[in-house]
Amino acid sequence: MNYLIVFILLFGIWKIITWSNDLGNYIAGVFASLFITVLYGREFPYHPEHTFQIRRYIAFIKFIFIFLYQMLKANLIMAYRILSPGPPIKPGVVRIPLRLKSPLGRIILANSITLEPGTFTLDITEDSLVIHWIYVVTTDPVKAEEIICGKSQQILQEVFE
């Protein structure tokens, strides 16, 4: 069942991205989706009891909008840092607490932090994320989490737990 769901999701994404009805496109999409499904299908966390809970989908859409807002804000801050004379940077490594238990939720949070300019996830431990930050405002883990993650971790908990 896991493999079937992964295949359908991947093929759906393929069709959305390519947006073509050519026979060759269908064949390429089937082969690409099948190849990725065979390689990574067992890694996909499928929980049947979570599938039809609409609130999880709504929370994930909310996460996407919050992520896009944080991304825009981080880009503007980085543009300011780059264009300023004598770049205002104070790099350092901070550790923020991690409340997410789901491996997929942890990876999505770590990758969303890394995608924002000025931050880079170095390590994911059992109870924290280790992040390189281009301008360390605070070394307090709770305040650093508030500044770097915002509400992302809380929303991802709604989605994956």
N, C-alpha and C positions, 0 to 999 in steps of 0.2 A: 504494500500500500504506500509505503514511504517513497519508493522509487517512482511510482505512478504520479504521485502529487508533485514531486520534484520535476519530472519530465513535463507535465502539463504546465507548471509555472514557468519553466525555462522556455518552452515553445511559445507560450503566450507572450513572454517578454520579447522573444525573437520577432514575433509577428508585429508587435507594437513598434519595435525599433526599426524594422525594415519596411513595414507598411506596403508590402508588395504581394500580389496574388499570382506571381509566376510559378510554374511547376518547379523550376530549378530552385526558387527561393524556399518552397515548401520542403523539398528534399534536403537542401542544405540545413534548414532549420531543424528538421527531424534528426539528421545525423549529428549536428552540433549539440542539440539538447540531449540526445541519447548518449553521446560521448561523455558529456559533463555529468549526466545522471549516473552512469556506470562508475565514474571516478569518485564522485562526491555525494551520491544519494544517501549513503548510510550516515553522513554527517548532518543531514537535515533533521532538526528536532520536530517530530510530528506528535502532537498531543491532540487526539480526537476530541477531547472535552473542551479544548480551546477554539476549535475551528469555527464554530457558529456563534461565538460571543461577539456581537457587533461592537460592544464597547472597546474591545481590544483594537479593532480596525480604526475606530474613531480616534483612540489614543495615539495610534501610530501616525495617522494623518496629522494630528496635533503636533507630534514630535517632529515631523518633516517641516512644518511651518516654523516651529521654534528653532530648528537647526538652520534653516535658511536665513532667519533673522540673525542668529548668532554668527553665521558665516559672513553676512553682509557687514555686520558691526565689526568683526575681526578684520575684514579686508580694509575697511575705512581706517581703522586704527593702525594697521600695518602700512598703509599708504602714507599716513601722517608720519610714522616713524622713519620711513624711507626718505621722504621728502624734507624732513627736518634737518637743519644744519647740525652736525654733530649728533648722530642718531641717538635718541633717548632710549637706550636699552639697558636692562639690568638682568641678564640671563641667569637662570638657575634651575634647579630641579626641585619640584615639590611632590609631595605624596598626598593624594586625596582619598578619603574613605570610599569604599565600594560596597554598596548595599545590595547590588544585583546578584542574584544567585544563578540565573540562567546564563550558560556559556555564550549563547547567541546574543543576548542582551548586553553582556560585557563587551563582546567584540564590536557590536554596533556602537556602543558608547565610546570605546577606545578609538575606533576609526573616525567617528564624528569629531572627536577632540583633535585628532591628527589632521583631519581635513581643514580645520580652521587655521588660518595663518597665525603664526606666533606660538603655537603649541604643538607638541609632539609627544605621543605616548611612547615611553621607553619600555615599560614593563607592566604586566597585569599580574598581581599577586592574589592570594586568596581573599584578602580584605581591603586591598587598595590598588590604585593606579599610580604609577610613577610617571610624572610628566615633566618634560623640559618646557620651560616657559620663557619667552623672550624678554618679558618685563615682569619680574616677580614683585607683586604688590604686597603679598603677605606670605609668611611661611606657615601660618595657622592652617591646618588641613581643612577645617570646616569652612573657613572664609574662602580659601583657595577653591574648594569645590563649588561654592556659591558663585564665584566669579567665572570660573572656567566652564562648569557644566550648566549652571543655571538650573532649570527644572528638568533637564533632559533625563537624568537618572531616575527621578520620580516617575516621569511619564513612561520610560522604558520598563519600570517595574509593573505599571498597570498593563502593559502590553504582554510581557513575557512571564509574569508570575501570578 
